[in-house]
Amino acid sequence: MDNVTLLEKLLINNSKIEAIMAVDENSATEEDLLLGKTAWVGGRKIIGISRLGIDTSDATATASDIQPGKTAYVNGVKITGTSTAVYTEDANAKASDIKKYKTAYVNGVKLIGTLEPGIETMDATALASDILYGKTAYARNIKLTGTLTIPTINYDAGVLTIE
C-alpha cells in the first residue's frame, strides 16, 4: 500500500465529497471514517463510526421551515424545527367560507375569513311553496325563491271572481 499524504475522495450515497487536507501516514482512526465504511490503516482494517462528513453548506431550511421537534443540519449547524404551518393539502375552503376575521390554513396558505356573520337557518322548515312568489328567504341554509301565489278576489256589480 502506498503512503497516503492526502485524503482525496470519499463516496457517500454515490456523491463525491472532496477534501484536501494533509494527513499523517496511517493516522486515520474509526472516528475519522464515516459510519459503516471500511479502510485499511497501518496494516489493519478499520470500520468507521463517524456520523459527520455530509456537506450541508447548500441547505436553505430555517427552523420555521421544519416541523416542531424535528431536527436538521444547515451549514453544519443542527437546528430544531419551530414551524407552525399546518399541512392542509386536502382542504378546499375559501376566505368567503370562513367567518370574518377568523383565520384558517388551506393548502398551506393562511386565509382570513370574509364571511359576514348571519343567522343560522338549519332549523327553518319553509319550502319555496310557502314563500310569496318572487320573494326570497333562507331555510336549511339554502336561499329559496317563493312560488306561492295568492288568488285575487274581486266583487264588482254583484259578481264575485277569484283569479
Buried (B, 14 or more C-beta within 10 A) or exposed (E): EEEBEEBEEBEEEEEEEEEEEEEEEEEBEBEBBBEEBEBEBEEEEBEBBBEEBEBEEEBEBEBEBBEEEEEBBBEEEEBEBBBEBEEBEEBEBEBEEBEEEEEBBBEEEEBEBBBEEEEEBEEBEBEBEEBEEEEEBBBEEEEBEBBEEEEEEEEEEEEEEEE
